[in-house]
Amino acid sequence: MDIETEQQVTLPPVQQPPKIHRLQESVVNRIAAGEVIQRPVSAVKELVENSLDAHSTSINVVVKDGGLKLIQVSDDGHGIRPEDLPILCERHTTSKLSTYEDLQSIKTMGFRGEALASMTHVAHVTVTTITEGQLHGYRVSYRDGAMENQPKACAAVKGTQIMVENLFYNMIARRKTLQNSSDDYSKIVDLLSRFAIHYTNVGFSCRKHGATRPDVHSVATSSRLDSIKSVYGVSVARNLISIEVSDDDPSSSIFKMDGFMSNSNYMAKKTTMVLFINDRLVDCSALKRALEIVYAATLPKASKPFLYISIVLPPEHVDVNVHPTKREVSLLNQEIIIEKIQSTVELKLRNSNEARMFEEQVVDPSPSLPLTESKDLNASPLSNGSKMYKVPVHKMVRTDVSDPAGRLHAYLQSKPLDNSVENSKLTAVRSSVRQRRNPKETADLTSIQELINDIDCSCHSGLLDIIRHCTYVGMADDVFALLQHDTHLYLANVVNLSKEIMYQQVLRRFAHFNAIQLSDPAPLSDLIILALKEEDLDPEFDENEDLKEKIAEINTQLLKEKAEMLEEYFCIYIDSQGNLSRLPVILDQYMPDMDRVPEFVLSLGNDVDWEDEKNCFQTIAAALGNFYAMHPPLLPNPSGNGLQFYRTKHVNNPPDPEDSNVIGDTVTDSEIEHELLSEAESAWAQREWSIQHVLFPAMRLFLKPSTSMATNGTFVKIASLEKLYKIFERC
């Protein structure tokens, strides 16, 4: 009993829940101020928007220490009534909103009455204002939402001047995080630049305190392109194209958009997107991401766009009250609006990508760079004397791909270089590129090594030199590309070349592929039946439907049995239900034509020799090569003669209006032609870009042309530049 008494445990006292109490008014206001005024640029944005609401035609901003010590915004607007000054900086006092219903169709920048009140709780604010017809103005200082003294009469110019001093003086942690004044000032300059190109009827200026020259200076103008030129520079303005999109269908969306977008000649490392919705500067990450995807898919990776977009919607379709700083808004039918803008930008960009402009620079010989004494100098048009000497033909064209400077070496003195060092550097770079794009750790199978050795043994040295050092000129027709090697022009069959390089890449990347994931798994049986129907010469003759289904069933079962090997070696994933959901990546940045998937699946089932290992790998690689080859798109070439026949056939058999995207009860011929042209132009432009920027660079690194290519019409020599030069000389 004594032991049990000693082991008794004393329970702790029951803890009471904490008491809820009201925060002090000063704490509430300080918290609200921290949400609205996040950094100096937030204060500048609120003050500039108030100036725009006052119908100002000139807004001047002065900043000191990135806005922490001083922000001064002066405008020539209608000013503030003297009787309104006592409640000017109280929370939720505004002249732009009276009832809740007014919020449903708000057209002004400000409406909450929190900006000035928030500033007075984290800074010292002084307001100087004068209204039209008054003999003098008034100046008053505010702190914590109230006047520090009565308004004093003073001399003033038309409008309002607001000074915000010692920002975040009572928020030590916030102020320490904003010590980099140059970063905050650059954000303010960017903000004023965006306002300047949209409000072309308002002059903007922004400068540092004590500086005589502003960093932003724009004057009122009637041309938006001139505003962009004065703010962002001539190099940006000359590479812009206008864009307009509109929709007035109440069932989908009602909006109107206009703006400017950069073309294919614009090069930048960072995206610049200026977006105004109902004249309100906002951000829209979904729209920005959608347009960046278009540029990334159409232009090289290093190129980022410049976009100015102004969208106008009915005020009742925009909810402006979704963000404390009014940086974001919510739109009705936002997904539809973004999709229509994205498709229009993509079409414009592909059309602009048909022509590229390159600037050339002329290097004059200078005293610091003595001229070389060579025969090239004597043949140059820069020689002494007024007579223009004839330039040799081999000097008129670039004959060496490793010499990017062309003929400049004939005029500039170059230092002797250590060839061994240069060669070792070049070899190291090429080796790293090959290791990155073609892993050497391929499966150590004898059959694969034999297939690769067969390629090496059958390589044609003459064609290899042409491929390694050729210059792409352009597409001659649907199949042949024009290229230059030395002083000769060749026609190269793009389809045959792409088949060969895809085949070789499959063998080199054997068992080391990246994957293309299909959004929806495709049943093998449906794909095979679709391929058999495409091969049928008489599609209306359905007597062999049972036979087609039998063939599809047999091939599907076969591919399901071989699914493990296909996934391990070729990254072709087929699940247990017989659905195709994954394909390999053969060339980086290249996506095959998915309309040819049925043909590829049928080829896997019918053309592969599954009995012999070497033949099996060879036939699978050949099937992949044929599938990934750059065939002409199934749509007609917009510049070819087949479009008229295709269009006539399409119009005579119009699609079901319920299945089309055209709004209305009928589908007109012009709508069908427009849709057809848009889709065809997109497909052909994408193919030409892939040929120039993906196929030919990969050929120079990896393709080993076989001897048969020299005789089967893959390469055709069509002209010599010496002969062309003589013809042009006679003309």
QUIRA-V650497 format. One record per backbone hydrogen bond with DSSP energy under -0.5 kcal/mol. CO is the residue of the C=O (numbers start at 0). NH is the residue of the N-H. Records with the same first field share a line. If there is no record, write none. Layout:
BEGIN
CO: NH / NH
END
This chain:
BEGIN
0: 4
1: 5
2: 6
4: 7
8: 10
23: 27
24: 28
25: 29
26: 30
27: 31
28: 32
29: 33
30: 34
31: 35
32: 36
35: 37
38: 41 / 42
39: 43
40: 44
41: 45
42: 46
43: 47
44: 48
45: 49
46: 50
47: 51
48: 52
49: 53
50: 55
51: 54
53: 77
56: 202
57: 75
58: 204
59: 73
60: 206
61: 71
62: 208
63: 66 / 68 / 69
64: 67
67: 166
68: 165
69: 63
70: 163
71: 61 / 73
72: 161
73: 59
74: 159
80: 83 / 84
81: 84
83: 86
84: 87
86: 89
89: 92
98: 101 / 102
99: 102
100: 103
101: 104
102: 105
112: 91 / 92
113: 117
114: 118
115: 119
116: 120
117: 120 / 121
118: 121 / 122
119: 143
121: 167 / 168
122: 124
123: 164
124: 141
125: 162
126: 139
127: 160
128: 137
129: 158
130: 133
136: 153
137: 128
138: 151
139: 126
140: 147 / 148
141: 124
142: 145
145: 142
151: 138
153: 136
158: 129
159: 74
160: 127
161: 72
162: 125 / 164
163: 70
164: 123
165: 168
167: 170
170: 174
171: 175
172: 176
174: 177
175: 178
178: 180
179: 183
180: 184
181: 185
182: 186
183: 187
184: 188
185: 189
186: 190
187: 191
188: 192
189: 193
190: 194
191: 195
192: 196
193: 197
194: 198
197: 199
198: 201
199: 220
202: 58
203: 217
204: 60
205: 214 / 215
206: 62
207: 210
215: 205
217: 203
221: 223
222: 226
223: 227
224: 228
225: 229
226: 230
227: 231 / 232
228: 232
232: 236
233: 237
235: 238
236: 239
238: 262
240: 260
242: 258
244: 256
246: 254
247: 249
248: 251 / 252
252: 248
254: 246
255: 311
256: 244
257: 309
258: 242
259: 307
260: 240
262: 265
267: 303
270: 272
271: 306
272: 274
273: 308
274: 281
275: 277 / 310
276: 279
278: 280
279: 276 / 281
283: 287
284: 288
285: 289
286: 290
287: 291
288: 292
289: 293
290: 294
291: 295
292: 296
293: 297
294: 298
299: 302
304: 271
305: 261
306: 273
307: 259
308: 275
309: 257
310: 277
311: 255
313: 316
314: 317
316: 331
317: 319
318: 329
319: 321
322: 325
326: 282
327: 321
329: 318
330: 333
332: 336
333: 337
334: 338
335: 339
336: 340
337: 341
338: 342
339: 343
340: 344
341: 345
342: 346
343: 347
344: 348
345: 349
346: 350
347: 351
348: 352
350: 353
351: 354
360: 362
361: 363
365: 368
367: 369
371: 373
373: 376 / 377
374: 378
376: 379
379: 382
386: 388
391: 394
392: 395 / 396
396: 398
399: 402
401: 403
402: 405
404: 407
406: 409
407: 410 / 411
411: 413
416: 418
417: 421
418: 422
419: 423
420: 424
421: 425
422: 426
423: 427
424: 428
425: 429
426: 430
427: 431
428: 432
429: 433
430: 434
431: 435
432: 436
433: 437
439: 441
442: 444
444: 448
445: 449
446: 450
447: 451
448: 452
449: 453
450: 454
451: 455
452: 456
453: 457
455: 458
457: 706
458: 460
459: 463
460: 464
461: 465
462: 466
463: 467
464: 468
466: 469
470: 483
473: 481
478: 493
479: 475 / 476
480: 491
481: 472 / 473
482: 489
483: 470
484: 487
486: 720
487: 484
488: 717 / 718
489: 482 / 491
490: 715
491: 480 / 493
492: 496
493: 497
494: 498
495: 499
496: 500
497: 501
498: 502
499: 503
500: 504
501: 505
502: 506
503: 507
504: 508
506: 509
508: 511
509: 442
513: 584
514: 516
515: 517 / 582
521: 579
522: 526
523: 527
524: 528
525: 529
526: 530
527: 531
528: 532
529: 533
530: 534
531: 535
536: 538
537: 540
539: 541
541: 544
543: 547
544: 548
545: 549
546: 550
547: 551
548: 552
549: 553
550: 554
551: 555
552: 556
553: 557
554: 558
555: 559
556: 560
557: 561
559: 562
561: 565
562: 566
563: 567
564: 568
565: 569 / 571
566: 570
568: 510
570: 572
571: 573
572: 580 / 581
574: 577
577: 523
578: 574 / 580
579: 521
580: 517
581: 572
582: 515
583: 585
586: 589
591: 593
592: 595
593: 596
595: 599
596: 600
597: 601
598: 602
599: 603
600: 604
601: 605
602: 606 / 607
607: 609
611: 615
612: 616
613: 617
614: 618
615: 619
616: 620
617: 621
618: 622
619: 623
620: 624
621: 625
622: 626
623: 627
624: 628
628: 630
636: 639
639: 642
640: 643 / 644
641: 645
642: 646
643: 647
644: 648
645: 649
646: 650
647: 651
648: 652
650: 653
655: 658 / 659
656: 659
665: 667
667: 671
668: 672
669: 673
670: 674
671: 675
672: 676
673: 677
674: 678
675: 679
676: 680
677: 681
678: 682
679: 683
680: 684
681: 685
682: 686
683: 687
684: 688
685: 689
686: 690
687: 691
688: 692
689: 693 / 694
690: 695
693: 697
694: 698
695: 699
696: 700
697: 701 / 702
698: 702
702: 704
704: 459
705: 708
706: 709
707: 710 / 711
708: 713 / 714
713: 492
715: 490 / 717
718: 488
719: 723
720: 724
721: 725
722: 726
723: 727
724: 728
725: 729
726: 730
END
